[in-house]
Every structure is written in C-alpha cells, then in structure tokens.
Amino acid sequence: MDMNQQPDAVELERVPGEDEPLDAADVALLARLARTVSALDPVPDGLVERSLFAVTLAGLEAEVAEVMELQRVLVPAGSVRGGDTLEARTITFTHERLTVMIALSPADDGRSVRIDGWVAPAAELVVQLRQPDGNREATTDADGRFVFDGVDGGPSSLLVRLPADGPGEGDAPEGTVVTTPVIEI
C-alpha cells in the first residue's frame, strides 16, 4: 500500500472461497477465533442483561410518555425523619391519556430508593417497574397513588396498561400500553 493512500481508498483483496458455503474447516476456525476473543476480550458482566432489557423496551408496541419535568427538591432537615438533608427527585411524564408523576427518595436502608408515584386521571391501574434485573408491579389506589420500596439503582422505566375507552370516548384499543422513557434511578 502506498503510504500516501488513504485507508478508506484501499481495495480489499478477494479471498479464495469467500463465496462458498461454510465448511467444517471454516466452523473450526470461527470456533477457535471465538475462544481467543473470549479469553482476550470477554463480554463485560451484565452487558447481555442490559442489552436484552434495551431490546425488550424498544420492541414493545407501546406509546411512549414524554418527560415533561425533572426537578431536584431539597427537603429541609427534620421535616421528614430528621438528620441529614434528604434529596428527593420528582419527574413528571405526560401522555395524551395519562400523566404519571414520581418522587424518588432514599429508602430507609440507605442504599436503595423509594418511588412514590401518582397517576392522573386517578384510576385503579397496574403499574410495572421495569429494570434489567426483573420487573415489579404495583396497583394504584383509588386516588391513583402507587409505591415501590427498596428499588435498586440502574436503568428503569414504568409501564402502565390503560383500560379500553368507553363508547364514544375515543378509539384507543383495550389494553393500550404507555411506557416511560428509561431513566437512571
């Protein structure tokens, strides 16, 4: 190759047999290459789970709520449990048929997070917390309130299945699913 030639201008040489189907020698060579790559550059811990989580979320046939508000609220010391100042984070998600507001605060164990949430309009709905390690469900009360306690940090989203519209109230299909964007807890 000429030293003045740009790398993207290099034509690759054809390899004899590259258009042929794979044979046993090709399979053996690829297996050996896979072992070498695994030994020298293994897949990071948790990558497969995080990738599957992302693919699952992307594949949901769901409507996505929009993040409308993200605030940090400092709670004065002594106003809740006393001691050091707590930091709570509130996030509001909106959708044409639903608004979900959550407040994140440190859980009693000091490591995990408590999620207090409200759905409007208020209705008894199942809210699913989706994380790479698994999903959890809570049912809202008559006021639209729900809680997830002891939530580990990491990428998370909420999924809410809405009831079907009544006659004349619109054309949303039964079980319309609304999911929030993935946030870092």
Phi, psi and omega in degrees: 000136177291134183295336179274352182282136180286145182301325183286348180269356182286131175270135179280138178284143177287143179258131180303131177085004184294339178267359181277155175294157179296140175242184183299324179293321178296316180298317179296318179296317179294322178296318179295319177298318179298317178297319180296313180297318179299323180285320185272330184215072184293158177294129180301147177303134176083352183296318181297314180297317180295322179293316178297321177299314180295319179293320179298314179297317181294328183278349180297134173272084187222159173268140184259129175285154182261139176282116183259330187213135175223117184229152168248129182238123176272126179265123182302144178302138178088348184281339180243294182234358183083178179087209182294160177294134178263151176245124176246145180240129177247139180225134178244130176247136179236150178215159184301335181248359190201144170235133178237127175241134176233149174238126179257132178215156179298137176282169182299332182283351178080353180249323184260183185237147172256132177248115172258128184227159178221138178246135177228136001292147183297133177197160176276106183230156174268127178248129180250128173266119184252123177223160181303328182278355180144173182248150175230150180236149173220151177252132179289151175275186183298338178269002179085013184268143175215160182219139167237121181251151178067041181274128177284150178293160178136181181294134185213154172212162177249145178231128180234128177262120182272150176288163177292150175293149173283173180303132177076003183261006181138188183234024180289135180290159178299136177075029176303132182256130175244129179234147178273160172297160178287131177239159177264117180274000000 
